[in-house]
Amino acid sequence: MSKAQYKYGGQAVLEGVMMRGRRQATVVVRRPDGSFARLDLPIPERHARWQRWPLLRGFAALAEALTIGRKALDFSATVVAAEEEDRLSPWMQTLIFAVTMVIAIGVFVVLPSLVANAIGQLGAPVLLREVIEALINLALVVAYIAAIGRIPDIGRVFGYHGAEHKVINAYEAGLPLTVESVRQCSRIHPRCGTSFLLAVALIGFLIFLSVAVLPVWQRIIARIVLIPLVAAVAFEVQQLAANYYHLPWVRWLLAPTLAAQYLTTREPNDDMIETAIAALEPVLAADQVVNAQPAVMVDVVSGLADTQPTM
């Protein structure tokens, strides 16, 4: 894959954006005074052949994305907490992450299974029970996203999410990375994590049919075990769809998943766009895509690197 073909991406964090490329991921968080705190994370090269095989490469990519995404969120939380003089310790951040994962599995896996199983005991066929469970799961996800979007701080994260998409769209369209050119781009992108979640829901429904005849608790455990496989298949499907997004029928198929991004993105302001640009520029420089100074690794413990807003 050439540098021009590489699929750059990232995620929104607290008051900032993380962008990742071939060689590094860069997190940029905007302080109240307009300056930036920046963290550069090296991307390990994938030397093993199995890391390039279908499905297995999905496992590797998702594990890597979770690791980098977690570090990006921890960094942004540290910067924000430093401004508020209420810094969370690493073990507290780990505890919060673990509790969040347990609650997510309980709400989005266990609860729909128990409700659908109760309906099945009333005489509903197995296939109907599985459809009901999938619909309950989807409704819970949409309701959760819509609910947290009303929280002001999460609304700002969704704004940075929109800025991340706009900057990636501008780069892929060959537009200059300026606020003026980025602002005109769409905040919808086919490789978004929101679309990935909906792909997981659909593919999960199909894969989970293989364990539909098991007793309820065995079925729940089997579904939890199968989550990595579902995610790896969804990763392959999303990458394939993104490669052929220029075809009208592919865009038609993706329309529902793209529409869901209006729940998790907001139109960003200029500060948010500047932050996203500042996150992408060092990543491109590290890949030698643009003529800029290479990024410097930042030690979060000893201090934060300062940069100025790009104008």
N, C-alpha and C positions, 0 to 999 in steps of 0.2 A: 504494500500500500504506500503510495507516495504521500509526501507531506500535504499536498493539496487535497488528497482524498481522506485524510484522517478526520474522524468524527469527533470534534471537540464537544465538550459538554461540561456540566457542573451541577451545582445545586445552590439553593438559597440557604443562608444561615442567619443568625441573629445580627441584624444591622449590617449585612454584608453578603458576599457571594464567593463561592468556591468554583474555580475553573480548573479543568484537568486536561492534560495533553499526553503526548508520548512519554516525555521525560520527567515531568513534574506536575503537581497540582498546586495552585496558589489560592490562598484564602485572603481576602481583603475585607476588613471590617472598618466602617466609618465611625470615627469618634465624633462627639458633639461639636468639637471645634473645627470639624471639616477635614482634619488630617486622617490618614489611613494607618491602621495596624495591619501588617502583612506577615503571613506565614507561608513558606514554600516547603512542600513535601515531595521528596523524590519518588518517582514511580519505578518500582523494580522491573527490570527486563524479564520477559518470559522466555527462558531458554529451553524449558522442557517441551518436547514435541506434543505431549498430551494436552498442554495448555492451548493448543491451536486446533484441537479436534472439536467438532460440533458437540454440543451439550456440555462436554467437559470444559470448554473454553468459557461457557456461560457460568459454570460454577466458579471458575477462577476470577472472571470479571466481576461477578456479584460479590464474592468475598472481598476482593480488592476494593470495590466501591463502598462496601459497608465499613471497611477499616478506615479508608480515607475520609469518608463522610462523617464518621464518628469523630475523628481528629479535628475535622473542620468545625463541627458543631461545638466541640469542647473548647477550641481556640476562641470562637466567637463568644461563647458564654463567659470565658475568662476575661476577654476585653470588656464586655458589657458589665460584668460584675466588678471589674476594677474601677470602672467609672462610677458605679453605685456603691463602692466600698463594701461589697457583700460577696466576696469571692467563694465559689464552691470548691471544695477539695476534690481531688481526683477520685477518691473512693466514693464520695457522695455522688459524683457524676455517674460512676459505674453502677451504683445502687439504683439510681433513678432510671438508668437505661434498662437494667435487668427487670425492675418492677414494671416498666412500661411494656416490655416484651411479653411478660406474663399476662398483663391485663389485655394486651392486644390479642393474644392467642385465646384467652378466655372469652372475649367479646366477639371476635370475628371468626372463630373456629368452633369452640365448644358450645356457645349459646345457640347459634343457628342449627347445629347438629341436634341438640336436645329438643329444640322447638319442632324441627322437622320430624324427628323421631316420634314425638308425641302425636303429630298429625298422622304419621304412618301407622301408628297403633290404632287409629280410628278407622283404618281400612284403605288408606290411600295407596295406590301402587308404588313400587319402588322408584320408578322413573319420575313420577309426579312428586314424590317426597324429595328427590334430589333436586328437581327444578325449584321447588319451594325453598329448600335450603339455600340454593344459589341466589335466589331473589332476595331472601332475608339478608344474606351476607352483603349483597350489593347495596341494598337499602341502608344497612348499618354504616357502610363505608361512606356513602354519599351524605347521609345525615351527619356523620362525624365531621367530615370535611366542611360541610356547610355551617355547622355549629361553631367549630373552632375559628372559622374565618371571620366570625363576628367579634372575636377578641382583638383589640387594637394591635397588640404586639404581633400576633399571628398575621393580621392583615398587612402589616409592614413586611413580614417575611414573604408573603404572597406577592407584594410589590417588587421585592428583590428577585423573586422567582420570575416575574414578568420581565425584569431587566435582564436577567441571565438569558432568557429565550431571545429577546430582541437583539442582544449583542451577538449571540451565536448565529441568528438568522442574517444579521448584517454581514458578518464575516463570511458566511457561506455564499452570500449573494455577491461578494466582492466589493462591498461598500466600504468607505473609509470608516474607521472606528472613532467617530465623533458623535457627540450627543445629538446633533442635528440629524445626521443620517440614520443613527440607530433608532431615534424616536419614531421614525416613520415605519419601522418594521413591525411585523406581527409578534404578539406575545405568545403565540401558539407554535409548538414545535413537535414533529412526529416522534422524536426520541424522548419525550418527557416521561418522568417517573409516574405521573398521574395516569397516562395512557398505559404504562407498564402495569400498574396495579389492576386496571380493568382487563388487560390481557391475561394477567394471572388469574383473575376471577373466572374468565371464560375457559381458559385452558384447564384450570383446576377442576371445573365442573366435568370436563370430559375425562380427565385422568382419574378423578375420584369415583367415577362410575365403576372402576375396576374393583373397588372395595365396598361397593354399596350393599352387598349381601351380608357383610359382617355384622355382628352385634354392635350396638351403639358405641360402647366405650372402645372396643377394638377398632371400630371405624374411625373414631376421633383420633386415636393414637396413630393409626395408619395415615391419616390425612396430615397430621403434624410431621410425621416422618417423610412424607412425600412432598412437603412444601419446597425443599431445595430442588427437586426434580421439576416441579411445576414452574418454579422461577427460572430454571435453566432453559426450559422449552419456551417460555414466554420471552426470554431474552433473545433466542434465536429468531422467533417469529417477529419481534419488534425490529431487530436489525434487518431482516429480510424485507419487511414492509417499508422501512426507511430507505432502503436501496432502490425500491421501485415506487417511491412516493410520487414521482413525476407522472405515473400512469393514472388516468382518471378513475378507473375502477378500483384501484388501490386506495385513492383518496376517499372514494365513496365508502369503502369498507371501514376505513379508519375514522370516518366522520363522528361516530358516537364517542370514541375514545378521545378525539381531539376536542370535542365539545365539552368534555369533562374538565379540560384544563381551564375553562373560564371560572371554575370553582376554586382552583388553586393558584391562579395568577391574578394580579391586579395591574392596571396601567401604572408604570413606575414614574416617579418624578425625576428631574434631571440629576439630583444627587445619587439616586439609585443607579441610574444609567452610568454615571461616571464611575461608580464603585465597581460595576460589572466590567466596564472597559479596563479599569485598573487591574482587575483580576485576570483578564484574558491576556493582556499585553506581555507580562513576564512569561506566561506559558508559551506563547508564540515565540518569544525571544529564545527560550530554552530549546525549542525545536528548530531554531534558526529560520523561522518563517518570516520574521521581520528583522530589520536591522536595529537591534536595541541591545542594551546592556544585559548580560545574563543575570538571573535572579540570584540572590544570596540566601542561604539557608538561615532560618531564624530560630533561635532557641527560646521557647516560650517561658522557660523557667528563669533565664537570666535577663530577659527583656524582650521588647517588641520592636520590630523595625518600623521606622517612620517613613512614609512617603507623602507626597502632596497630591491633592486631587488633580486629575488630568483634565486640562481645559484646552 
